[in-house]
């Protein structure tokens, strides 16, 4: 979504008031959880829906 919106990590981090390092963790899928307020801020800044940013993965099926 950042690429579609031609938005840099630093620019987005300023818009949603989150550090670039924490945003990088989200971007690189290293997080274990995300706050709804952060997801809301991302969706507003990127003009998208939560499903555009996250995907459910059934970990039980991945372990098989």
Backbone as CSV, one residue per row, in Angstrom:
resi,resn,N_x,N_y,N_z,CA_x,CA_y,CA_z,C_x,C_y,C_z
1,UNK,0.830,-1.195,0.000,0.000,0.000,0.000,0.876,1.260,0.000
2,UNK,1.998,1.205,0.688,2.889,2.359,0.694,3.375,2.657,-0.726
3,UNK,3.742,1.626,-1.461,4.218,1.819,-2.828,3.110,2.373,-3.715
4,UNK,1.891,1.850,-3.558,0.758,2.340,-4.347,0.513,3.821,-4.080
5,UNK,0.728,4.228,-2.842,0.485,5.622,-2.448,1.736,6.487,-2.599
6,UNK,2.843,5.861,-3.043,4.132,6.560,-3.213,4.520,7.277,-1.917
7,UNK,4.456,6.519,-0.817,4.726,7.075,0.493,5.929,6.366,1.107
8,UNK,6.845,7.138,1.644,8.024,6.551,2.275,7.706,6.111,3.706
9,UNK,8.553,5.260,4.226,8.398,4.786,5.599,8.455,5.962,6.567
10,UNK,9.380,6.870,6.349,9.518,8.027,7.238,8.298,8.940,7.172
11,UNK,7.781,9.157,5.968,6.602,9.999,5.811,5.401,9.390,6.507
12,UNK,5.205,8.082,6.308,4.084,7.406,6.956,4.241,7.405,8.471
13,UNK,5.447,7.208,8.951,5.660,7.189,10.398,5.306,8.536,11.023
14,UNK,5.597,9.617,10.315,5.225,10.947,10.803,3.712,11.142,10.799
15,UNK,3.057,10.647,9.752,1.602,10.803,9.640,0.852,10.089,10.749
16,UNK,1.336,8.907,11.143,0.590,8.122,12.133,1.240,8.160,13.516
17,UNK,2.302,8.953,13.655,2.966,9.148,14.941,3.463,7.836,15.546
18,UNK,4.257,7.119,14.760,4.885,5.883,15.204,6.338,5.950,14.733
19,UNK,7.254,5.410,15.497,8.660,5.502,15.121,8.919,4.715,13.833
20,UNK,9.863,5.174,13.036,10.193,4.425,11.814,10.626,2.986,12.105
21,UNK,11.311,2.770,13.216,11.737,1.396,13.528,10.539,0.502,13.847
22,UNK,9.553,1.016,14.574,8.357,0.221,14.862,7.526,-0.004,13.596
23,UNK,7.468,0.982,12.743,6.748,0.824,11.482,7.461,-0.193,10.592
24,UNK,8.768,-0.191,10.626,9.543,-1.164,9.863,9.258,-2.588,10.323
25,UNK,9.106,-2.777,11.617,8.759,-4.095,12.169,7.414,-4.552,11.601
26,UNK,6.446,-3.650,11.547,5.142,-3.984,10.969,5.269,-4.301,9.482
27,UNK,6.007,-3.478,8.786,6.158,-3.638,7.342,6.827,-4.962,6.985
28,UNK,7.782,-5.381,7.786,8.535,-6.603,7.506,7.951,-7.844,8.180
29,UNK,6.719,-7.709,8.680,5.973,-8.819,9.272,6.704,-9.496,10.426
30,UNK,7.362,-8.692,11.275,8.072,-9.218,12.441,7.285,-9.007,13.729
31,UNK,6.118,-8.368,13.625,5.312,-8.085,14.811,4.524,-9.318,15.230
32,UNK,4.134,-9.333,16.477,3.300,-10.426,16.976,1.869,-9.948,17.194
33,UNK,1.703,-8.631,17.247,0.377,-8.058,17.467,0.380,-6.624,16.943
34,UNK,-0.821,-6.111,16.716,-0.968,-4.717,16.304,-2.182,-4.148,17.027
35,UNK,-2.049,-2.954,17.519,-3.169,-2.306,18.199,-4.183,-1.841,17.157
36,UNK,-5.434,-1.876,17.549,-6.480,-1.402,16.635,-6.275,0.070,16.310
37,UNK,-5.792,0.850,17.268,-5.557,2.271,17.008,-4.466,2.465,15.948
38,UNK,-3.447,1.609,15.950,-2.386,1.679,14.946,-2.928,1.255,13.588
39,UNK,-3.701,0.190,13.559,-4.317,-0.268,12.318,-5.247,0.802,11.756
40,UNK,-6.011,1.436,12.607,-6.910,2.513,12.200,-6.114,3.666,11.594
41,UNK,-5.024,4.053,12.252,-4.193,5.155,11.758,-3.568,4.807,10.403
42,UNK,-3.113,3.569,10.258,-2.543,3.130,8.982,-3.581,3.194,7.864
43,UNK,-4.777,2.696,8.155,-5.842,2.696,7.146,-6.231,4.113,6.739
44,UNK,-6.294,5.013,7.702,-6.625,6.402,7.385,-5.535,7.043,6.545
45,UNK,-4.280,6.846,6.931,-3.159,7.466,6.214,-3.002,6.905,4.805
46,UNK,-3.269,5.613,4.650,-3.090,4.963,3.353,-4.382,4.868,2.541
47,UNK,-5.485,5.344,3.136,-6.795,5.310,2.488,-7.117,3.901,1.989
48,UNK,-7.119,2.950,2.939,-7.360,1.552,2.585,-8.167,0.869,3.686
49,UNK,-8.448,-0.391,3.499,-9.173,-1.210,4.469,-8.179,-2.117,5.197
50,UNK,-8.516,-2.580,6.420,-7.610,-3.471,7.149,-7.197,-4.696,6.338
51,UNK,-8.105,-5.247,5.559,-7.797,-6.417,4.748,-6.749,-6.159,3.672
52,UNK,-6.524,-4.887,3.345,-5.472,-4.546,2.398,-4.090,-4.649,3.042
53,UNK,-4.066,-4.644,4.377,-2.797,-4.626,5.101,-2.474,-5.923,5.823
54,UNK,-3.509,-6.633,6.254,-3.266,-7.841,7.040,-3.994,-9.030,6.429
55,UNK,-3.507,-10.209,6.773,-4.082,-11.442,6.263,-4.054,-12.481,7.387
56,UNK,-5.122,-13.225,7.538,-5.171,-14.295,8.524,-4.467,-15.522,7.974
57,UNK,-3.566,-16.079,8.778,-2.869,-17.306,8.408,-3.089,-18.312,9.524
58,UNK,-3.667,-19.445,9.194,-3.918,-20.493,10.176,-2.597,-21.191,10.492
59,UNK,-2.065,-20.948,11.681,-0.753,-21.495,12.051,-0.779,-23.011,12.178
60,UNK,-1.910,-23.583,12.518,-1.997,-25.052,12.621,-1.712,-25.682,11.268
61,UNK,-2.241,-25.131,10.213,-2.027,-25.673,8.873,-0.582,-25.460,8.417
62,UNK,0.036,-24.373,8.873,1.417,-24.099,8.501,2.395,-25.044,9.166
63,UNK,2.035,-25.601,10.323,2.917,-26.502,11.054,2.941,-27.890,10.450
64,UNK,1.940,-28.247,9.663,1.845,-29.590,9.089,2.828,-29.808,7.987
